[in-house]
Amino acid sequence: MAISAPDPAGPRAPADPGTADGSPTGGAQLAGDSRHQTRAHILEVALELIADRGFAATSTREISERLGFTKAALYYHFRTKDDLLAALVAPALDDLRRLTAGAAAPGGDATRRALLGGYVALVGRHEKLIRVLSEDPAARHGAPLAAAMPLYGRLVQLLAGTETPDAAQRTRVRAALGGVHAALVRRPADDDPAVVGRAALAAACGALGLAGPGRLRRGRTGTPA
């Protein structure tokens, strides 16, 4: 019995079903770009459906049908809804991780104000996702969100200006962050996001007893900001 020689290139990877019908994408670079674009499109559609129907009520079948995919093609990218949720929240978690990394409490007023400004920008970037998480307990309490709790706890310490904030300090921080969420996530469509962001930052600074950016500029120049 003849024995075929091993393939010098080694074992072959499974075909990439990066398109809806599983057709080849043609070339490593093109395949990588196609996979990235496909994943981004899946996440965009999944977030729309979850925002409309809720995490628990949205099935992978509905997501694949909305995309025009087979379930096998969706499974190639995300095997479970928890995998989808983890991919949806990962950019926001990365932003929160960067925001809190390297900062030490207690910080001065300027440090705390900068942290608040960074958080306002973070909520603005992930407004739709944060709205879903705030309104949908099934998504908010899912396993992928467990990593957010220590990051949020660290943010509370940094904004309180101490490693061991007391109940009153924690309450002021929660009021500041909650006000940011309410202002940006509940923003009417015709409100200017930049105006809302500045007002939310000023209100959050007030909750923490910090001078807002506008008050600082008036104090330095003697004229309104």
N, C-alpha and C positions, 0 to 999 in steps of 0.2 A: 504494500500500500504506500503510495507516494505521500510524502509529508511536505506541505508547502512551507517555504521559508518565512520567518517572521518579517513583518513589515518594518523596515529600518526606521520609519518615522515614528514607530511606537503605536500604542493604542489610539484609536480615533475617538475624539469627543463626540457626544451625541449631537445630532443636528440641532441647529438653533432655530426654534420656532418664533423668532423675534417679531414676525409679522402676524397678523390675525390668522392667516391660513397656514402658518408654519413654514412658509417658503424660505429658501436660503437668502441671506442678505448680501452675500458676495464680498469676501475679503474681511480680514480681521478688523481693520479700522472701521469699515462700513458696518460690520456686524456689531461692533461695540457701540457705535453711534446709534444704530437702530435700536439696540436693547435699551440704551439710556432714554431715547425719545419715547419708546414704547412704555417703559416703566413710568416716566413722567406723565404720559397721557392716561395711563391706568389710574395713577394716584389722583389726578385732577378729576376724572370721572367718578372715582370712588368717593372722594370728598363731597362732590355735589350730591350724590345719592344718599350718603350718610347724613348730610345736612338736611336733606329733604325728608327722609324716612326714618332716620335713627339708625344707630349702629346695629342693634339687635335685629331690627326688621329688614336690614339690607343683606341680601344673600350674594354669594359669589356668582351664582347663576344670573342674577339680575345685573350685576356689574359686567359680566362677560357679554350678556345680551345687549346692554347699552353700548358696549364697545364694538359689537359686531365680531367678537372673538368666539372661538370654541372654549369650553371650560378647560381643555387640555392646554391651550395656549396661555390662558390666564394662570393656570397652575404652574407653568414653567417659571413665571416671574414671582408669583406669590401663592404659597400653598394653602394658607389659611387667612381668615379675616384678621386675626391677630398679627400676622405678618404684614398685612396691608396697613393696619393701624400703626404698627411699629415704624414702618417706612414713612407714614404721614407725619408722625410726631418727631422723628429723628432730627430734621433741620431745626425745629424750635428748641429741642433739648440741646443740640450743639450750640445754638446761640446763647442759651441760658448758661451753659457750661463755660463758654468763653467770657460771658459777662461777669461771672463770679470768680473765675480762675485768677489766682495771683493777688486778689484783694485781701487785705487784712483788716479785721475789726479790732479795736475801734478806729474808724476812719473819720477824717475831718468833714466839715460841711461840704466842701467842694467835692470830695470823693463820693459822698452819699448822693449829692445832687447829680453827679455824672452817672452814677448807677441808676438813678431814677430815669434820667434821660435815655440811657441805654435800654431800660425796660420798656419805656414808652415806644421806642423804635422797634423793639422786638415784637410787642403786641401789634403794632401797625403792620409789620411784615407778615404775621401769622394770624391776622384778624379772623378769617373764616374758620380756621382750625380751632382757635380758642373759643369761638362762638359755639362750635359743635361740642367741644369738651365741656363747656360750662352748662349746656342745656341737656346733655345726654349722659345720664349716669352710667349706662352700659359702656360707653366709650371712656368716660372719665375714670372708671374703676377697673379698666382692663389692665392686664399684665404689663403692656408696654409703657404705661404711665408710672409704674413703680419707681423708675429711675428719676422721675421729676421731683419726688418728695425730698430727698436730701439736698438737691440743688435749690429748691424753694426754701428749705430751712436755712441754708447758708445765705441766701439772699436776704431773708428776714434778719439774720444776725448782722449782716453788713449794713443794711439800711437803718437798723436800730442803733448802730454804732457801738455794739458790745457783743462779746461772745456769749453772754448770758443775759439776754433781754428778759425783763420781767413782764407780767401780764399786760401792764399799761403800754409798754414799749411795743410788744407784739401786736397789740390791738391797733396802735397808730400805724404800724407798717401794713397790717392787713387792710386798714381803711385806705391808705395811700394806694396800694396795689389794686384793691377792689375798685377804687374810683377810676384808675387808669383803664381797667377792663370795661367798666360800664361806659365810660366816655367813648372809647374807640370801638368796642364791639357793638354797642347800641347806636352808633353814629348814624343819623339819617343820611340817605344817599346824597342829598344836596348840600350837606355841610362840608366845608373845605377840610380835608384830612389834616393839613398843616396847621390850621387854626385850632382844630380840636386837639391835636397833639400838644401844641403849646399850652393851651388852657388846661389840659389834663396834667401836664408836668407842673404847672404853677399850683394847681390844687393839691397834687400829691406832695409837693414841697411844703405847702401849708400844713398838711396833716402831720408832717414830721417836724414842724417848727423850723423849717429851713427857709431862707430867703430865696424866692424864685429868681430865675434868670433876669426877668424884666426889672425887678426891684434892685438887683445888683447893678444893672446898667444905669438906672436912674441915680443910684447912690454915688456912682463913679463920675457921671457926667453932669448931674444936676438937671437933666432933661428927661422927659418920658421916653421909654424904650419904643 
